[in-house]
Amino acid sequence: MKAKTMIGGVIAVAAVAAGGLWKAAVKSQTPKKIPITLTPPMPFEDITFDSGGGRVHGWFIPAEASAPKPWPLVIIAHGWGSNRSRVLRYARPIWEAGYALFMYDVRSHGASDPVRAASAYLFRDDLLSALQYVTSRPEVDSAAIGVLGHSLGGLGTILAVTEGIAVSAVITDSMPSQFEVIVSSELRRRRLPLFPLAQLIPRIWFWRLGESLKTYRQRDPVMLLNERRKGMQLPMLMVHSKGDHFIPPSELEYFMSKADPPVEHLWVNSGGHSCSEEDPAFWEAVIPFLKKYVQVQSQSQSQSQSQSQSQSQSQSQSQSNESVIPNANIDKIQPT
């Protein structure tokens, strides 16, 4: 009788523990839906589009009235547990640089429809659907679209690139690179113990997704990106704050150690996970990067002609100077 009681007690404890583990896994896989608290300070349209059988809500922000059509455009993708209003911090400098903007709530975030089990794949799929939407707009140049992805929005962008996303350039900010870091960061956010949950909860996540954790780990995003980049020329700029304690700077170091060919990167000095843009160095790198790689073809040709004329004038002036001072030494600056 005592043995049966003990066995029953053990089963009951195991059932409670399993139930608690399942509840913790579901909770950690369900981002908290934060309401939209801000709207763009410039004219915008409320829009919706379909993705994965759900409705996604977003904003289309036209370029400044003086900007000629078609417009270059930048898609801004938020991270886990965030929404489009929380990445408005990126909007004005890019808009003032001559770009239209597109921002949206990934499903299970903001005002968009919920899903049963969220993951990085959700960020990838909604970005692909967002790109399909913006390229359908006649005022947008489909050959001049860039993406700026923050945190898991950056990882979703990288996963979309491995699927063959057709964009002109990609910028990531504070992006996680390794699955283990994503797990540990989310458990810390939820104030859950890493051991043994970091080993058990991911298995429940992937079971709910109908995916294999083992297969996911074998498909390292950096390795997939390396393979994809062999057949394409995609300018990339990866930014990370040295003061980010949520997704540590070592994540960019890991990415750079694996990236082949190397990608352009920038370290900024700001005090958290969501404030890279507070360092002036961020905009000093981001805006020139966008202007170099995300521009409509006619603008690119115009700039090339302007540069050519400038070079011709410079050569003429140089020849004129040489005729006056034939032995003058001309210093040449070698590119670094």
Helices and strands as residue ranges (DSSP letters): H 2-28, E 45-51, E 54-61, E 71-77, G 84-90, H 91-96, E 100-104, H 120-135, E 140-150, H 152-162, E 169-173, H 179-189, H 197-209, H 213-218, H 221-229, E 236-241, H 250-258, E 264-268, G 276-278, H 280-293, H 297-324
